[in-house]
Each structure stands twice: as C-alpha cells, then as structure tokens.
Amino acid sequence: MNLKEKLHHACVAYIEKREQTIKNIISSNKKALLSETKSSAGDKHETGRAMLQLEMEKAGQQIAVVQQMKETLAKVDIQSSHDLVRLGSIIVTEKANYFIAISMGKTTVDNTDYFVISSASPIGKLFLGKKENDTIIFNGNEFTIKVIH
C-alpha cells in the first residue's frame, strides 16, 4: 500500500468511526424518546423531550457532514501524482506535511505526522494550485512546498 492509499484508508476509518458514533447517539436518543413517559412533572417531561429532539436534529446535521466527507473522499485520486496541489495531493513543507482530502486533523502514517485538511479550509485554499518551491503565508507563518506527491 502506498502512502496515499494509507492516508486515504485513515480517512475512511475516521469517517466510519464518526458515522458509527453519530448512529449510536441517534439510536440512544430514539430509545430515550420512546421511554419518556408523561409524569406529574409535565414541564420537566416536555423539556426533556425538547432537548432530545434538539440532539436528534444535531445528529442529523452531523450525518449530513459525514455524507459530504464520503463524497469528497470518493473524488480523491490516490493513484496519480500532479505538479500542482489539488484534491488528493500530499504536500511536504519544511514545517509540516499535509494531505488534501477532508477535514480530519492530524494523523500518523509510517511514523510521520500528516495534517489531513479540506481543500475548502483556509490553508487548503492557499495550497491549491501551487507547485513545488512555491511559498504560502498562513497565520503569519511561511510554508515553502518542498515536494508534492
């Protein structure tokens, strides 16, 4: 498995874990909603149901985000390398390494840290279209692209 495949696999695992967590929350909230029985403390009951409904809506939004991540990840080309930074590029700078895919954060592959970032993130947008030896400035820090895979 090459480096891009390993990073892609880490992204898939992250999405699956996140999706399962959200599904568990939805399942738990559905059970809680069904078990909520009317008590003499009617206001307390209604507040509890309203809170559960809000949690369910929030979980629904999170599922939509996960679905969007899956769609983005499906577009990542892990077989080829390009001269310009694009979705699926691995960027090596003197300060950090990046993989343009989804907003996942830091992961470690083959004992090297990579920041898995979205092309829509502020730093991702700066990297897009750049080539080796180009420099970007992000949060007052200068990053020079040494290698693009």
ChimeraX attribute file (.defattr): number of C-alpha atoms within 10 A of each C-alpha:
attribute: neighborCount
match mode: 1-to-1
recipient: residues
	/A:1	7
	/A:2	9
	/A:3	13
	/A:4	21
	/A:5	13
	/A:6	15
	/A:7	23
	/A:8	22
	/A:9	13
	/A:10	17
	/A:11	22
	/A:12	17
	/A:13	12
	/A:14	15
	/A:15	20
	/A:16	14
	/A:17	12
	/A:18	15
	/A:19	19
	/A:20	13
	/A:21	13
	/A:22	20
	/A:23	16
	/A:24	13
	/A:25	15
	/A:26	20
	/A:27	13
	/A:28	13
	/A:29	19
	/A:30	15
	/A:31	11
	/A:32	14
	/A:33	16
	/A:34	9
	/A:35	9
	/A:36	13
	/A:37	11
	/A:38	11
	/A:39	10
	/A:40	8
	/A:41	8
	/A:42	11
	/A:43	11
	/A:44	12
	/A:45	15
	/A:46	14
	/A:47	11
	/A:48	15
	/A:49	18
	/A:50	13
	/A:51	14
	/A:52	18
	/A:53	15
	/A:54	12
	/A:55	15
	/A:56	19
	/A:57	13
	/A:58	14
	/A:59	20
	/A:60	15
	/A:61	13
	/A:62	16
	/A:63	18
	/A:64	13
	/A:65	14
	/A:66	18
	/A:67	14
	/A:68	13
	/A:69	19
	/A:70	16
	/A:71	12
	/A:72	16
	/A:73	21
	/A:74	13
	/A:75	11
	/A:76	18
	/A:77	16
	/A:78	20
	/A:79	9
	/A:80	10
	/A:81	15
	/A:82	12
	/A:83	13
	/A:84	15
	/A:85	25
	/A:86	24
	/A:87	23
	/A:88	28
	/A:89	26
	/A:90	25
	/A:91	23
	/A:92	19
	/A:93	18
	/A:94	11
	/A:95	10
	/A:96	14
	/A:97	19
	/A:98	24
	/A:99	30
	/A:100	26
	/A:101	28
	/A:102	27
	/A:103	17
	/A:104	16
	/A:105	13
	/A:106	13
	/A:107	17
	/A:108	13
	/A:109	12
	/A:110	8
	/A:111	7
	/A:112	9
	/A:113	13
	/A:114	19
	/A:115	20
	/A:116	25
	/A:117	21
	/A:118	23
	/A:119	23
	/A:120	15
	/A:121	13
	/A:122	12
	/A:123	17
	/A:124	21
	/A:125	16
	/A:126	16
	/A:127	25
	/A:128	16
	/A:129	12
	/A:130	17
	/A:131	19
	/A:132	16
	/A:133	13
	/A:134	12
	/A:135	16
	/A:136	15
	/A:137	12
	/A:138	12
	/A:139	7
	/A:140	7
	/A:141	8
	/A:142	13
	/A:143	18
	/A:144	18
	/A:145	22
	/A:146	15
	/A:147	16
	/A:148	22
	/A:149	17
